Amino acid sequence: MSDTAAVNTATGEVDEEPSTHLVPLNLADLDEDTLIAMFPTPVQATGALLMARRVVADAPAILNTRSKALKDAKRTLLVARGYARMRAPGKTADDRRVEQESDAEVITAGEWVDTCELALEYAREVRKSLSEDIDILRSINANFRPEHKS
């Protein structure tokens, strides 16, 4: 993957022309005002926490949808294997089983199962990372409260 590629967080697909680019950050060359400007304000931290909580609240529905898609894909694979085994030439069940795996429909269904498994795993990883982000944002918000009460 090149340095200009980014991952679309909604689909998990690699975007070759991202809207933002990463740049190296040399903290030693920044002055104090620039460093302070890099940190969020209390309102920004609270807003980020609310947005992250909203996205995590949608996670169960997304995981359920992707899990259902995986189950459907596995069912399609089983059906494709069954039809391929019936069509396969061969005298023994073992011969037909070997032949079924080279059937185009079985290969396509197997690839779709792999895709659905990856999509489900990606959704789980996003939920996990957002949960960790929420913990960090809670900590940031807790640190802001005493500073700005006076």
C-alpha positions as CSV (number, residue, x, y, z in Angstrom):
1,M,0.0,0.0,0.0
2,S,1.4,3.4,-0.9
3,D,1.7,6.4,1.5
4,T,-1.1,8.2,-0.3
5,A,-3.7,5.4,0.3
6,A,-6.2,5.6,3.2
7,V,-8.9,3.2,4.5
8,N,-12.5,4.2,4.2
9,T,-13.8,3.8,7.7
10,A,-17.4,3.0,6.6
11,T,-16.5,0.2,4.2
12,G,-13.0,-0.8,5.0
13,E,-11.9,-0.3,1.4
14,V,-8.6,1.3,0.5
15,D,-9.0,4.7,-1.1
16,E,-6.0,5.5,-3.3
17,E,-6.8,9.3,-3.3
18,P,-7.7,10.2,0.3
19,S,-9.0,13.6,1.2
20,T,-6.4,14.0,3.9
21,H,-2.7,13.2,3.9
22,L,-0.5,12.2,6.8
23,V,2.6,14.3,7.3
24,P,5.5,13.7,9.7
25,L,5.3,15.7,12.9
26,N,8.5,17.0,14.5
27,L,7.4,18.2,17.9
28,A,10.9,19.6,18.7
29,D,10.5,22.3,16.0
30,L,7.1,23.5,17.3
31,D,6.7,26.5,19.6
32,E,4.6,26.4,22.7
33,D,1.6,28.2,21.1
34,T,1.5,25.7,18.3
35,L,1.6,22.8,20.6
36,I,-1.2,24.2,22.7
37,A,-3.3,24.8,19.6
38,M,-3.0,21.1,18.8
39,F,-4.8,20.0,21.9
40,P,-8.6,20.0,21.9
41,T,-10.7,22.5,23.8
42,P,-13.2,21.2,26.4
43,V,-16.0,21.7,23.9
44,Q,-14.2,19.8,21.2
45,A,-13.4,16.9,23.5
46,T,-17.0,16.7,24.7
47,G,-18.2,16.8,21.1
48,A,-15.8,14.0,20.1
49,L,-17.0,11.9,23.0
50,L,-20.7,12.4,22.0
51,M,-19.9,11.5,18.4
52,A,-18.0,8.4,19.4
53,R,-20.8,7.3,21.7
54,R,-23.3,7.8,18.9
55,V,-21.2,5.6,16.5
56,V,-20.7,2.9,19.1
57,A,-24.4,2.9,19.8
58,D,-24.9,1.9,16.1
59,A,-22.4,-0.9,16.3
60,P,-24.7,-3.7,17.5
61,A,-27.0,-3.2,14.5
62,I,-24.0,-3.1,12.1
63,L,-22.5,-6.2,13.7
64,N,-25.9,-8.0,13.5
65,T,-26.3,-7.1,9.8
66,R,-22.8,-8.3,9.0
67,S,-23.3,-11.5,11.0
68,K,-26.5,-12.2,9.2
69,A,-24.8,-11.6,5.9
70,L,-22.1,-14.1,6.9
71,K,-24.6,-16.7,7.9
72,D,-26.4,-16.2,4.5
73,A,-23.1,-16.5,2.7
74,K,-22.3,-19.8,4.5
75,R,-25.7,-21.1,3.7
76,T,-25.3,-20.2,0.0
77,L,-21.9,-22.0,0.0
78,L,-23.5,-25.2,1.4
79,V,-26.2,-25.1,-1.2
80,A,-23.6,-24.5,-4.0
81,R,-21.5,-27.4,-2.7
82,G,-24.6,-29.6,-2.7
83,Y,-25.6,-28.8,-6.3
84,A,-22.0,-29.1,-7.4
85,R,-21.7,-32.5,-5.8
86,M,-24.8,-33.7,-7.5
87,R,-23.6,-32.5,-10.9
88,A,-20.0,-33.8,-10.4
89,P,-19.0,-36.8,-12.5
90,G,-17.6,-39.6,-10.4
91,K,-18.6,-42.9,-9.0
92,T,-17.7,-42.4,-5.4
93,A,-18.7,-39.7,-2.9
94,D,-15.1,-38.8,-2.4
95,D,-14.6,-38.2,-6.1
96,R,-17.7,-36.0,-6.3
97,R,-16.5,-34.1,-3.2
98,V,-13.2,-33.4,-4.8
99,E,-14.9,-32.3,-8.0
100,Q,-17.3,-30.0,-6.2
101,E,-14.5,-27.7,-4.9
102,S,-13.5,-26.8,-8.5
103,D,-17.0,-25.7,-9.4
104,A,-17.3,-22.0,-10.3
105,E,-20.3,-21.4,-8.1
106,V,-18.6,-23.0,-5.1
107,I,-15.5,-20.9,-5.6
108,T,-17.6,-17.7,-5.9
109,A,-19.7,-18.6,-2.8
110,G,-16.5,-19.4,-0.9
111,E,-15.0,-16.0,-1.8
112,W,-18.2,-14.3,-0.7
113,V,-17.9,-16.1,2.7
114,D,-14.4,-14.8,3.0
115,T,-15.5,-11.3,2.2
116,C,-18.3,-11.4,4.7
117,E,-16.0,-12.8,7.4
118,L,-13.5,-9.9,6.8
119,A,-16.3,-7.3,6.9
120,L,-17.5,-8.7,10.2
121,E,-14.0,-8.8,11.7
122,Y,-13.4,-5.2,10.5
123,A,-16.7,-4.0,12.2
124,R,-15.6,-5.7,15.4
125,E,-12.2,-4.0,15.2
126,V,-13.8,-0.6,14.6
127,R,-16.1,-1.1,17.6
128,K,-13.2,-2.1,19.8
129,S,-11.1,0.9,18.7
130,L,-14.0,3.3,19.2
131,S,-14.5,1.8,22.7
132,E,-10.9,2.5,23.5
133,D,-11.2,6.0,22.0
134,I,-14.2,6.6,24.3
135,D,-12.1,5.7,27.3
136,I,-9.4,8.1,26.3
137,L,-12.0,10.9,25.6
138,R,-13.6,10.3,29.0
139,S,-10.2,10.7,30.6
140,I,-9.6,13.9,28.7
141,N,-13.0,15.3,29.7
142,A,-12.4,14.3,33.3
143,N,-9.1,16.3,33.2
144,F,-10.8,19.3,31.7
145,R,-13.4,19.6,34.4
146,P,-11.2,20.7,37.3
147,E,-9.2,23.1,35.1
148,H,-12.2,25.1,33.9
149,K,-14.4,25.2,37.0
150,S,-12.6,28.2,38.5
